[in-house]
Amino acid sequence: MPSLHAWELLWAEPAPRTRVRLCGRLKVEIDGQEPALPSGQGASLLGYLLASPEREADRSQLIEVLWPYRAPRDPYAALRPILSRLRGALGRAALEGRKRIRVRLPEPV
């Protein structure tokens, strides 16, 4: 069995806790696990938030992303179940805020 030297421990890079792939099919890996992400609008919304500065956006921005040409009659009501599915997939603490929605995932992203 190989021995581990103290200097190897000091210089070892910790494994990233979170990995995100935005190109191609959206993929999120948290602590080695891949949550079952929603497809379609949920994936679009998460990708937009992850690519946004500070990983946050107003609900009105999210509505514009999901329905750029014609929003539903009540877009805020239509947005709620999409956000709920994302919270279910990533954990309640992963999406914060009411008016401004922010994604919080373990670093590094």
N, C-alpha and C positions, 0 to 999 in steps of 0.2 A: 504494500500500500504506500503510495507516495506521501512524503511529509509536506506539510504546508508551513511555509516560513512566515514570520510576522510581517516582513516587508511585502509579501504577496497580498496579505490582507489589507495593508495600508493603501496599496495601489490598485486594488481590484475595483472595477467599475460596477456600481450597483445596477442590477437589471431594471430597465424602465418598468414602471407600474402600469402605464397606459400607452397604448399605441393606437394611432388613428390613420386610416388610409382614406383619402378623399378622392383619389383618381380611380376610375373604374367603379366597381361596386363599393359603397361605403362600408368600411370595416372598423370596428372599435374592439380593442382587446384591453381588458382591465384585469390586472394581476393574473395574466395568463388565461383568462376566461373571456369568451366572446358572447356578450349578451345577445339575445334574440331581438334584433332591432326591427322596428316596424318598417315596412317597405313603402314605396310611393311617397306620399306627402310627408310622412313622418321622417323618412330618410332624407328628403330634400330639406326639411326644416332643420334637422340635426346638422347636416353638412353645411348649411348656411351659417348656423350659429358657430360651429367650430372654425369656420373660415373668417368670421367677423372679428374686427378688433375687440379685444377684451372678451371675446366669445359671448357677446350679448347683443340684444336688439329689442326695440319696442314691438309690442304686439302689432301695431299698424304696419311696421316693416315686414313682419312675418306674414301678415295677410297679403301684402303686395307680392312677396316671394311666391306664395302658394297659389294666388289667383291674380296674376298680373293683368289680365284682360277683363275679367268679369268675376267679381266677388259674389259669394252667396248672399242671399237676402240679409242674413245676420252673420257676418263674417267672424265676429268675436265668439259667437256660440259655436260656429263650425270649427274654430281653432281649438276650443277647449278639449274635445276628445282626442285630437292629434297630440296635444301636449300631455294629456293623461296617459296615452299609450307610450310616449317617450319616457315619462316618469316611471311607468311600470317596467320598462325594459332596462333603464339605467339606474333606477333607485330614486326615491323621492328627493333626496338631497342633491341629486345631479342637476336638477333644473330649479333655479331660484327665481324669485320675483313674481310680481303680479303684472305690473304695467310693462316693465322691462324684464325680459327673460334672459337668464344667464346660465350657461353650461358650466358646471364645476365637476371636473374629473380629477382623479389622482394625477399628480405630475409625474414625469414630464409628458406633455402631449406633443 
